[in-house]
């Protein structure tokens, strides 16, 4: 555990030292704020009722770009600068390296979400009847966003592990996040695959995210997100271990 915390602390401090964390959190809050309060097609004032649906509908698509931007440097930079060999010579297992970097990136995502709680407080006060907000759905949506962020972060760490170039790692991560979230839904609509659309969409993140966002914590959805995240972390660990083969 100590070794995991060492890697975690190093990466987490590096994010703030390089301003990545500040820029990430700032961009996320500005974009979600624009969609929630300013843009007419998604503004709460245009909807006519107090709710955070706009935030939770647009956040996954922002995550598709924001999370890869955070994770692209985690391992790619180590390989490019030649510091990964130095890291590997320390008494660290591959799992400890993966977990340390993974949780450092995930914490940045959670920190970006925390200030959005003020949106809920504002909506709570804005209702014609004060407090007329579906708090269960809001809590479920936040849990869904954290689980979604966990899955996307695992994809980003994997993409960073297979490339020494941060830009390539970013592009790969964005592509995989898109396929995982909405790409499978689009594929299921292909005429020749419509008989299997339910099966195909069940492998995508969107269906499980929408289920949790309704405020219903189904164990099948939780197991899906845990399995999805664990799969990409396992592939990342395998990729790091391949240097010993």
Secondary structure as a PSIPRED ss2 file (coil, helix, strand):
# PSIPRED VFORMAT (PSIPRED V4.0)

   1 X C   1.000  0.000  0.000
   2 X H   0.000  1.000  0.000
   3 X H   0.000  1.000  0.000
   4 X H   0.000  1.000  0.000
   5 X H   0.000  1.000  0.000
   6 X H   0.000  1.000  0.000
   7 X H   0.000  1.000  0.000
   8 X H   0.000  1.000  0.000
   9 X H   0.000  1.000  0.000
  10 X H   0.000  1.000  0.000
  11 X H   0.000  1.000  0.000
  12 X H   0.000  1.000  0.000
  13 X H   0.000  1.000  0.000
  14 X H   0.000  1.000  0.000
  15 X H   0.000  1.000  0.000
  16 X H   0.000  1.000  0.000
  17 X H   0.000  1.000  0.000
  18 X C   1.000  0.000  0.000
  19 X C   1.000  0.000  0.000
  20 X H   0.000  1.000  0.000
  21 X H   0.000  1.000  0.000
  22 X H   0.000  1.000  0.000
  23 X H   0.000  1.000  0.000
  24 X H   0.000  1.000  0.000
  25 X H   0.000  1.000  0.000
  26 X H   0.000  1.000  0.000
  27 X H   0.000  1.000  0.000
  28 X H   0.000  1.000  0.000
  29 X H   0.000  1.000  0.000
  30 X H   0.000  1.000  0.000
  31 X H   0.000  1.000  0.000
  32 X H   0.000  1.000  0.000
  33 X H   0.000  1.000  0.000
  34 X H   0.000  1.000  0.000
  35 X H   0.000  1.000  0.000
  36 X H   0.000  1.000  0.000
  37 X H   0.000  1.000  0.000
  38 X H   0.000  1.000  0.000
  39 X C   1.000  0.000  0.000
  40 X C   1.000  0.000  0.000
  41 X C   1.000  0.000  0.000
  42 X C   1.000  0.000  0.000
  43 X C   1.000  0.000  0.000
  44 X H   0.000  1.000  0.000
  45 X H   0.000  1.000  0.000
  46 X H   0.000  1.000  0.000
  47 X H   0.000  1.000  0.000
  48 X C   1.000  0.000  0.000
  49 X C   1.000  0.000  0.000
  50 X C   1.000  0.000  0.000
  51 X C   1.000  0.000  0.000
  52 X C   1.000  0.000  0.000
  53 X H   0.000  1.000  0.000
  54 X H   0.000  1.000  0.000
  55 X H   0.000  1.000  0.000
  56 X H   0.000  1.000  0.000
  57 X H   0.000  1.000  0.000
  58 X H   0.000  1.000  0.000
  59 X H   0.000  1.000  0.000
  60 X H   0.000  1.000  0.000
  61 X H   0.000  1.000  0.000
  62 X H   0.000  1.000  0.000
  63 X H   0.000  1.000  0.000
  64 X H   0.000  1.000  0.000
  65 X H   0.000  1.000  0.000
  66 X H   0.000  1.000  0.000
  67 X H   0.000  1.000  0.000
  68 X H   0.000  1.000  0.000
  69 X H   0.000  1.000  0.000
  70 X H   0.000  1.000  0.000
  71 X H   0.000  1.000  0.000
  72 X C   1.000  0.000  0.000
  73 X C   1.000  0.000  0.000
  74 X C   1.000  0.000  0.000
  75 X C   1.000  0.000  0.000
  76 X H   0.000  1.000  0.000
  77 X H   0.000  1.000  0.000
  78 X H   0.000  1.000  0.000
  79 X H   0.000  1.000  0.000
  80 X H   0.000  1.000  0.000
  81 X H   0.000  1.000  0.000
  82 X C   1.000  0.000  0.000
  83 X H   0.000  1.000  0.000
  84 X H   0.000  1.000  0.000
  85 X H   0.000  1.000  0.000
  86 X H   0.000  1.000  0.000
  87 X H   0.000  1.000  0.000
  88 X H   0.000  1.000  0.000
  89 X H   0.000  1.000  0.000
  90 X C   1.000  0.000  0.000
  91 X C   1.000  0.000  0.000
  92 X C   1.000  0.000  0.000
  93 X C   1.000  0.000  0.000
  94 X H   0.000  1.000  0.000
  95 X H   0.000  1.000  0.000
  96 X H   0.000  1.000  0.000
  97 X H   0.000  1.000  0.000
  98 X H   0.000  1.000  0.000
  99 X H   0.000  1.000  0.000
 100 X H   0.000  1.000  0.000
 101 X H   0.000  1.000  0.000
 102 X H   0.000  1.000  0.000
 103 X H   0.000  1.000  0.000
 104 X H   0.000  1.000  0.000
 105 X H   0.000  1.000  0.000
 106 X H   0.000  1.000  0.000
 107 X H   0.000  1.000  0.000
 108 X H   0.000  1.000  0.000
 109 X H   0.000  1.000  0.000
 110 X H   0.000  1.000  0.000
 111 X H   0.000  1.000  0.000
 112 X H   0.000  1.000  0.000
 113 X H   0.000  1.000  0.000
 114 X H   0.000  1.000  0.000
 115 X C   1.000  0.000  0.000
 116 X C   1.000  0.000  0.000
 117 X H   0.000  1.000  0.000
 118 X H   0.000  1.000  0.000
 119 X H   0.000  1.000  0.000
 120 X H   0.000  1.000  0.000
 121 X H   0.000  1.000  0.000
 122 X H   0.000  1.000  0.000
 123 X H   0.000  1.000  0.000
 124 X H   0.000  1.000  0.000
 125 X H   0.000  1.000  0.000
 126 X H   0.000  1.000  0.000
 127 X C   1.000  0.000  0.000
 128 X C   1.000  0.000  0.000
 129 X C   1.000  0.000  0.000
 130 X C   1.000  0.000  0.000
 131 X C   1.000  0.000  0.000
 132 X C   1.000  0.000  0.000
 133 X C   1.000  0.000  0.000
 134 X C   1.000  0.000  0.000
 135 X H   0.000  1.000  0.000
 136 X H   0.000  1.000  0.000
 137 X H   0.000  1.000  0.000
 138 X H   0.000  1.000  0.000
 139 X H   0.000  1.000  0.000
 140 X H   0.000  1.000  0.000
 141 X H   0.000  1.000  0.000
 142 X H   0.000  1.000  0.000
 143 X H   0.000  1.000  0.000
 144 X H   0.000  1.000  0.000
 145 X H   0.000  1.000  0.000
 146 X H   0.000  1.000  0.000
 147 X H   0.000  1.000  0.000
 148 X H   0.000  1.000  0.000
 149 X H   0.000  1.000  0.000
 150 X H   0.000  1.000  0.000
 151 X H   0.000  1.000  0.000
 152 X H   0.000  1.000  0.000
 153 X H   0.000  1.000  0.000
 154 X H   0.000  1.000  0.000
 155 X H   0.000  1.000  0.000
 156 X H   0.000  1.000  0.000
 157 X H   0.000  1.000  0.000
 158 X H   0.000  1.000  0.000
 159 X H   0.000  1.000  0.000
 160 X H   0.000  1.000  0.000
 161 X H   0.000  1.000  0.000
 162 X C   1.000  0.000  0.000
 163 X C   1.000  0.000  0.000
 164 X C   1.000  0.000  0.000
 165 X C   1.000  0.000  0.000
 166 X H   0.000  1.000  0.000
 167 X H   0.000  1.000  0.000
 168 X H   0.000  1.000  0.000
 169 X H   0.000  1.000  0.000
 170 X H   0.000  1.000  0.000
 171 X H   0.000  1.000  0.000
 172 X H   0.000  1.000  0.000
 173 X H   0.000  1.000  0.000
 174 X H   0.000  1.000  0.000
 175 X H   0.000  1.000  0.000
 176 X H   0.000  1.000  0.000
 177 X H   0.000  1.000  0.000
 178 X H   0.000  1.000  0.000
 179 X H   0.000  1.000  0.000
 180 X H   0.000  1.000  0.000
 181 X H   0.000  1.000  0.000
 182 X H   0.000  1.000  0.000
 183 X H   0.000  1.000  0.000
 184 X H   0.000  1.000  0.000
 185 X H   0.000  1.000  0.000
 186 X H   0.000  1.000  0.000
 187 X H   0.000  1.000  0.000
 188 X H   0.000  1.000  0.000
 189 X C   1.000  0.000  0.000
 190 X C   1.000  0.000  0.000
 191 X H   0.000  1.000  0.000
 192 X H   0.000  1.000  0.000
 193 X H   0.000  1.000  0.000
 194 X H   0.000  1.000  0.000
 195 X H   0.000  1.000  0.000
 196 X H   0.000  1.000  0.000
 197 X H   0.000  1.000  0.000
 198 X H   0.000  1.000  0.000
 199 X H   0.000  1.000  0.000
 200 X H   0.000  1.000  0.000
 201 X H   0.000  1.000  0.000
 202 X H   0.000  1.000  0.000
 203 X C   1.000  0.000  0.000
 204 X C   1.000  0.000  0.000
 205 X H   0.000  1.000  0.000
 206 X H   0.000  1.000  0.000
 207 X H   0.000  1.000  0.000
 208 X H   0.000  1.000  0.000
 209 X H   0.000  1.000  0.000
 210 X H   0.000  1.000  0.000
 211 X H   0.000  1.000  0.000
 212 X H   0.000  1.000  0.000
 213 X H   0.000  1.000  0.000
 214 X C   1.000  0.000  0.000
 215 X C   1.000  0.000  0.000
 216 X C   1.000  0.000  0.000
 217 X C   1.000  0.000  0.000
 218 X C   1.000  0.000  0.000
 219 X H   0.000  1.000  0.000
 220 X H   0.000  1.000  0.000
 221 X H   0.000  1.000  0.000
 222 X H   0.000  1.000  0.000
 223 X H   0.000  1.000  0.000
 224 X H   0.000  1.000  0.000
 225 X H   0.000  1.000  0.000
 226 X H   0.000  1.000  0.000
 227 X H   0.000  1.000  0.000
 228 X H   0.000  1.000  0.000
 229 X H   0.000  1.000  0.000
 230 X H   0.000  1.000  0.000
 231 X H   0.000  1.000  0.000
 232 X H   0.000  1.000  0.000
 233 X H   0.000  1.000  0.000
 234 X H   0.000  1.000  0.000
 235 X H   0.000  1.000  0.000
 236 X H   0.000  1.000  0.000
 237 X H   0.000  1.000  0.000
 238 X H   0.000  1.000  0.000
 239 X H   0.000  1.000  0.000
 240 X H   0.000  1.000  0.000
 241 X H   0.000  1.000  0.000
 242 X H   0.000  1.000  0.000
 243 X H   0.000  1.000  0.000
 244 X H   0.000  1.000  0.000
 245 X C   1.000  0.000  0.000
